[in-house]
Amino acid sequence: MLINENFQRIRHEIARSLVCFTLRVIPVIDVLNGVVVHAVRGMREKYRPLESALCRTANPLDVASTFRSLGFRELYVADLDAILGGRLSLSLWRQLRTTGLVTMVDAGTASLTNADALLATGVSRVVIGTETLTYPNFLREAIDRFGSDRIRLSLDMRNGRLLTRSDKLEGSDLLSAYKLFRSMGVTSFIVLDLARVGSLEGFDAQLLETLIKTNHGEIFVGGGIRDLSDLKKLEGIGVQGALIATSLHSGVLTIQQLENSNFMA
C-alpha cells in the first residue's frame, strides 16, 4: 500500500511539472429571500442585501447579467433559502440560463429528485454540499444517475472542521472525507470554509496542498480570497478555480487585473 501511495504521489508531481495550470476566477452570488446578499463568515441571520461597486441592484438576474457583461462565463450560486430548508428557486435558475452563464448551484441538494429538478432548468452542475448531506452514499447514487461531470462536491467546513448532517461523516477530518468521496467517483471538489467567507483573510494553503497531493481531482476554493497575490498562490498550488464575491464587489480585485493574469473564467 505504501509503495502504491508513493507511486501515485510521484506520478502526480511529474504531471504537475508538465502541465500549465490556468486558474479560473468564478464569481459567486448568494441568494436569500430572493435577493443577492453579502455573505460574511456563514452568519446567515446577519446577511444583508448586496452593495456592490459593480452592480446597482441586489436582484440576482441583474448581478448575474453584470458578471456576464464583464466577461465572465461561469457563475456559482448558493440558494440559501433552499439550503436552510425552503423551496428551490427553480424560476430563478431558468432566468439565469438566459444570461448565457454556465452555472453551478448549491441548493442543499440531498435527493435525486432535487438534482433532477435543478438540471432540468439548465443548471450545468449540481453542487452537493457536505453541510446538507445526510448520507455519504448519495454521492455515488447521484454520479451513477447523472455522471461525474454534472456533480461537484463542496467540502463545507468552519475553521477547518467538516460540516455535515451525516453520522458517518461527523468528526471526520477533511482529508479522510476527501479520500472517501474520491473513492465514490467524485472528480470535482469545492473546498469552502464558511468562517472565511467575506472575511478577506486568505485561505489554508497547507490544507489545499495536502488534498492536491492525494490523487487529486479538480479543486475549487471559496472563502477568504483577498487579492491578485492570493490567486497566483492558488494557481501555483494547482487549484483549478477560485470562487469569489467580496473582493470583486469591493473593488479589491479588478477586471483588468484578472484579464491581464488570464484568470477570467
Secondary structure, 3 states (H helix, E strand, C coil): CHHHHHHHHHHHHHHHHHCCCCCEEEEEEEEECCEEEECCCCCHHHCEECCCCCCCCCCHHHHHHHHHHCCCCEEEEEEHHHHCCCCCCHHHHHHHHCCCCEEEEECCCCCHHHHHHHHHCCCCEEEEEHHHCCCCCHHHHHHHHHCHHHEEEEEEEECCEECCCCCCCCCCCHHHHHHHHHHCCCCEEEEEECCCCCCCCCCCHHHHHHHHCCCCCEEEEECCCCCHHHHHHHHHHCCCEEEECHHHHCCCCCHHHHHHCCCEC
